[in-house]
Amino acid sequence: MMKFLMMMIFMIPLCFKKNMFWLVQMSMFLMFFFFFNLTINIMNYCNLSYMMGCDIISFGLILLSVWICSLMIMASENLNKYNYYIKFFLLNIIFLMFMLYLTFSVMDLFMFYLFFEGSLIPTLMLIIGWGYQPERIQAGLYLLFYTLFVSLPLLMGIFFIFSEMNCMKIYFLKFYNLNMYLLYYSMIMAFLVKMPMYFVHLWLPKAHVEAPISGSMILAGIMLKLGGYGLLRILILIQEISLKLNFFWVIISLVGGFYISLKCLCQVDMKSLIAYSSVAHMGLVIGGIMTINYWGYMGAYVMMIGHGLCSSGLFCLANINYERLSSRSLFMNKGMMNFMPSLSLWWFLLLSSAMAAPPSLNLMGEISLINSLISWSWLTMLMLMLISFFSAGYSLYLYSYTQHGKYNMSLYSFYTGVSREYLLLFLHWFPLNMLILKIDYFMIWF
């Protein structure tokens, strides 16, 4: 694990040399393929080095982080074209990847907290430095303060655990059981805000709408997954009290997921719609994790990886339209099928994956989550039906509004997709739909 850390550190000098934009991206792809070939023991931590280790959950999420970070560079060609603080941008992305890699691989609870919060800083820089509207400052503050408000109790909880047990290693936490209300809330809230759960989700649409394409990709692809990863790790420690109190979060998530799905149908900004759909998906993931059963954990893990690829791809599509029309409004983005018929196919492929059509990972994740929630209580069936139905509803709404209809007459100059954009979309869609062939690796761990 340490060797990949060194590889990232040695990528930093590349950022400051001239015309190294694509070389940094290629180095990230190279790192992805090196990491991909690590031998993984499905049951336990392996590749231990210093304070880092890797089990199957970390493995999938680290791969997703490196993959999305390399695709972020590919999507930000405009910055390269206009030479817009490009060296700092590359440095920022490498720093972000560094933080995410450490978050998912450290085995110490305090170190996890440190990098979990540290990944906020480069994301904030992306939004404030490369965002489009003046409101990006407000969006950045929302992002920062929502997360910081609940992260201090998490730090206190971690210190309390250390004073009780004299041990911080995540692996050993499963041998303990702390049945304390205050500890339960302080440990869990930080991750619920990061997910985000309904009621504490307001920072997410705001951050997405103001962020540049790279910011949106990392927010949708990885930042939401940090919360899920934290919950998967922490709930083992507070299992007994979770069995008493978790029904509360399941109810909020499912009702919130349904309400957000309705809210998606009112959106007129493409990015905003995709951001709200993320909240609805993450509602299902929270519900699955909170049932604390095998199906729920597996489904949450598969759904997190599937959603990371799918949502990131949809933001890329919205950005491709934005670069052409300088608008994300659904009133302006009409009849795109006339101009970019091949991109229409990509809209269809990624939106069908978003509404969990086979053979995407989202389908497998959703089936597992539905299994877990219905086995937990058959009353959840109603909300699950509504969420599934409306998720198809807003996907169709977005597709039909952008692709069909009479196009805007003010579009006097236009160019269709370039090969870089098609490759970018393919690299989102291909793993999303091909990983289903190896679904046994995702499903047989615990």
Secondary structure, 3 states (H helix, E strand, C coil): CHHHHHHHHHHHHHHCCCCCHHHHHHHHHHHHHHHHCCCCCCCCCEEEECCEEECHHHHHHHHHHHHHHHHHHHHCHHHHHHCCCHHHHHHHHHHHHHHHHHHHHECEHHHHHHHHHHCHHHHHHHHHHHCCCCCHHHHHHHHHHHHHHHHHHHHHHHHHHHHHHCCCEHHHHHHCCCCCHHHHHHHHHHHHHHCCCCCCCCHHHHHHHHCCHHHHHHHHHHHHHHHHHHHHHHCCCCHHHHHHHHHHHHHHHHHHHHHHHHHHCCCCEHHHHHHHHHHHHHHHHHHHHHCCCHHHHHHHHHHHHHHHHHHHHHHHHHHHHHHHHCCCECCCCCCHHHHCHHHHHHHHHHHHHHCCCCCCHHHHHHHHHHHHHHHHCCCHHHHHHHHHHHHHHHHHHHHHHHHCCCCCCCCCCCCCCCHHHHHHHHHHHHHHHHHHHHHHHHHCCC
